[in-house]
C-alpha cells in the first residue's frame, strides 16, 4: 500500500471498515491477538515506513495508521465490545 493509497483512505472509508477495524486483531508477531486500534503507535508507524502487508490486514493497518497519527483512537471506544465478550 502506497502513501497515496493511504491518503485516499479518508475519502473512501466505509462504515463497514470502521466496524471491522473496531474488532480486527493482529494475527501474528509480538502483538498477536491485540486489536489493531490498540497497537502501540510506534509499531504502526514502523509498518507504515516498511510497507503494510498485502490484503485486508494491510488495508486495516493503513486505516489504523491514519487514525493514530490524527489522534482519533478514542472515537473507536464506543464501537468496541468489552474484552469479556470477545473470543480470541
Buried (B, 14 or more C-beta within 10 A) or exposed (E): BEEEEBEEBEEEBEEEBBEBBBBBBBEEEEBEEBBBBEBEBEBBEEBBEEEBBEEEBBBBBBBBBBBBEEEEBEEBEEEBEEEEEEEE
